[in-house]
Amino acid sequence: MATAAASSASEPEVEPQAVPEAEGEEDDAKGAGVERKVLSRAVAVDAAKAKGPGWDLQQEGVSDSDGDEEDAMASSAESSPGEDEWEYDEEEEKNQLEIERLEEQLSINGFDYNCHVELIRLLRLEGELNKVRMARQKMSELFPLTEELWLEWLHDEISMAMDGLDREHVYKLFERAVKDYICPNIWLEYGQYSVGGIGQKGGLEKVRSVFERALSSVGLHMTKGLAIWEAYREFESAIVEAARLEKVHSLFRRQLAIPLYDMEATFAEYEEWSEEPIPESVLQNYQKALEQLEKYKPFEEALLQAEAPRLAEYQAYIDFEMKIGDPARIQLIFERALVENCLVPDLWIRYSRYLDRQLKVKDLVLSVHSRAVRNCPWTVALWSRYLLAMERHGVDHQMISATFETALSAGFIQATDYVEIWQVYLDYLRRRVDFRQDSSKELEELRSTFTRALEYLQQEVEERFSESGDPSCVIMQSWARVEARLCNNMQKARELWDSIMTRGNAKYANMWLEYYNLERAHGDTQHCRKALHRAVQCTSDYPEHVCEVLLTMERTEGTLEDWDVAVQKTETRLARVNEQRMKAAEKEAALVQQEEERAEQRKKVRAEKKALKKKKKTRGADKRKADEEDEREWGEEEEEQPCKRRRLENSVASAVTAATQEDTEVAGRCVTIDVAPPSKQKEKAASLKLDMPKVAHDSSKDSVTVFVSNLPYSMDEPEVKLRPLFEACGEVVQIRPVFSNRGDFRGYCYVEFKEEKSARQALELDRKNVEGRPMFVSPCVDKSKNPDFKVFRYSTTLEKHKLFISGLPFSCTKEELEDICKAHGTVKDLRLVTNRAGKPKGLAYVEYENESQASQAVMKMDGMTIKENVIKVAISNPPQRKVPEKPEVRTPMVPRQMYGARGKGRTQLSLLPRALQRHSAAPQAENGPALGPAATTSMTTEAPKMSNADFAKLLLRK
């Protein structure tokens, strides 16, 4: 392997010499042409690899022929341009326009990760070496590059390295690459490339240094560390010297003492290679490593079986390593986890906390903090920890200030984040000041920074978030404490507290007591008394506490006159407060009483309805006999019914028939329709009810059953249509659709599976479109036993990586919106909100890969016009639904006896036949607007009130 690596590493030094050079050109132009041609060749080779091993490079215009043949091809191409050349020109022009667009977009927002990647790709395709280098350099300053981006950059630079200076440049790139992430492949590439420079001065020491650092970094990697060990051993074995044999022995022994996959093969290879018997100490270390490997295998196998990013598996692995306590292995497992979870702030915080408290190695700690804020720049906790770590390790003040300025431009999501980062930086500046001096440069810097912080929060932050993020004036309080306690400048402190109180904090007792304590410690009694007197007049949350503090102070230090004034003010204030509280209590009691009266009234109405139903049941037999007599008496006349008849299941059939017949005779419009007599209709409904099987639900099988709802009522044979859909999740035991008494499908059913995992998998079919409606699939839970169970499966809290979009046109499809959102980051999920009928509501939720992409999308998409609709975009933070503790204040209204607070709804039906309604002259107040007092009085004199019993007699009267 080492020989092959040496040949491949030295190959770029020969390759540029084969590039044909035009005569008469300047040396600089020659170099640029060579570099451009080599870069174009590298791009062509990458494209050939992507297209497959059978692709011929000559099809892409890449040939290994000599210079004369290339010149001949170029001259023939110039003399007779073909379609391919015209197509290439069009493609090149298109790429140039796209490059200009991307550069302009990056000039507006330099933190657009996807734009950086696309710009580098296009510049590399065009062969623009200098621009590619600049683009990569700019991106690497803002973001840590992934393993793929670094390897692509390194391969391009290796292919263009022509002398020792270029090799040193590549070495520097490797050093930057291994600092971003712990990547075994980059370390392996680094070691193999360094083998190519073994002929230079100090080349052997350089190779060994690289491999030793690689072993320290990733040698413990259980799945990928083996390649580093083998490459190092093969390199040492290739150097045929007696003195080198001991080095190979040492490498074998070190490797066998570490738990790695395929340790048995390495041990067998060592036995075959070594001419001497293996020492006992090596065997003991090997056996110990095998035992350790058995402990680690469950965690490694869990990682191999899980899908990326495997955060839960890595967390379990980290917990295991933390219990063992090996710093090298703990660091490695953190680095492995961060390769796939680099955008998880909590993981970075946990890693940096471990380094701050346990290892405390300056370079390592600062490097991890720097990488953390580059990966998650929107997380204020990472910036705060970074500033504290820099101060802890004695970093220069200029670097700390520059880091703080970078943090301000990181784009935090909440206004309070800016308050926190300002507070951390101000604390750092305070610790730099020597307050034993009356004036110093550090003190002036601290005061000017306090002023700048207040202006920044008032202007920049408030303009962006519509709030300063500091309603309690924490920064101003901190400044006042510094002036009072450390600078002995109470005048400035009082000015700051006056400003704090004028910003809406004068009504809080704790703010006044904080100011009082400051005056008590560093001011005088006069200002303490003045502050407490103002507090008594202004405080509205806990006035008793403030009054008690004032009286205590006067009892201890005040004169009799001061005591009298304090007692008078406190008594007056407390009397006024008690009066206000009594009024509020009376008002609340009145509301409670009104609510109790309405509840009692509703209870009485329900009792009357229940009594009326009982009376109807007792007379049911007599009514049925009367119906049969009417049928025999009228004969066929009953078969000719009017066209407008409304079915009322709970009304009396004979009364409804008479009323509707009278109405239609007056209207003069009557159509002959064959309608069965009421008794036959009842018999038909009863037969349908008997024929329809009842759905018996077994609550013991809820774990293997799902509840399916919102299905179309018009669905024929729902069991047949739903079975193929749910059988994809597992074996279906039974599908139980629910029907009404008339045999109509009610739009929901129960699906019982054989296994519980099939039921859990079926929940993923929720919101699936079935015959034009979204089908709801939820767990089968008895809500009477679990009243707090909620089927809603989406989060109702703040999600910083998810957007809420409103104002969308109803015609906007999911694909159209996804194309718009993809321009600002990786879209993991997109959901259009629909009603129960499947119609769009103009709302959508878009989930991005991380918080940074979501915040960028908010700034770019908010206010965008889509199909003449201006949309609103915000971070998803649904408002909490609060249940009011107190009843709402309502004006006195006429009691609504029968229909609740909202009166009679439009869909409610009157059980009183219209024929009987005409005979009654008394209007129903509960079916219309509230009547005034005069109208109520006149009506009561004209017609007496009728009770429910009177209405029952009218219904039963022939």
Secondary structure, DSSP 8 states (H G I E B T S, - for coil): -HHHHHHHHHHHHHGGGGS---TT--HHHHHHHHHHHHHHHHHHHHHHHHH-TT--GGGGT-----HHHHHHHHHHHHHS--HHHHHHHHHHHHHHHHHHHHHHHHHH-TT-HHHHHHHHHHHHHHT-HHHHHHHHHHHHHHS---HHHHHHHHHHHHHH--SHHHHHHHHHHHHHHHHHS--HHHHHHHHHHHHTTTTSTTHHHHHHHHHHHHHHHHTT-TTTHHHHHHHHHHHHHHS--GGGHHHHHHHHHHHHTS--TTHHHHHHHHHHH-SS---HHHHHHHHHHHHHHHHHHHHHHHHHHS-TT-HHHHHHHHHHHHHHT-HHHHHHHHHHHHHH-TT-HHHHHHHHHHIIIII--HHHHHHHHHHHHHH-TT-HHHHHHHHHHHHHTT--HHHHHHHHHHHHTS--SSHHHHHHHHHHHHHHHHHH--TTSSS-HHHHHHHHHHHHHHHHIIIIIHHHHSS-S-TT-HHHHHHHHIIIIIS--HHHHHHHHHHHIIIIITT-HHHHHHHHHHHHHHS-HHHHHHHHHHHHHH--S-HHHHHHHHHHHHHHH--HHHHHHHHHHHHHHHHHHHHHHHHHHHHHHHHHHHHHHHHHHHHHHHHHHHHHHHHHHHTHHHHHHHHHHHHHHHGGGGGEE-S-----TTS-HHHHHHHHHHHHHHHT----EE---HHHHHHHHHHHHHHS------GGGGGGEEEEE---TT-SSHHHHHHHHHHTTS-EEEEEEEE-TTS-EEEEEEEEESSHHHHHHHGGGTTEEETTEEEEEEE---TTT-TT-----S--S-EEEEEEEE---TT--HHHHHHHHHTTS-EEEEEEEE-TTS-EEEEEEEEESSHHHHHHHHHHHTT-EETTEE-EEEEE--------SS----------TTT-TT---TT----S-HHHHHH-----GGGSS---HHHHHHHHHHS----HHHHHHHHH--
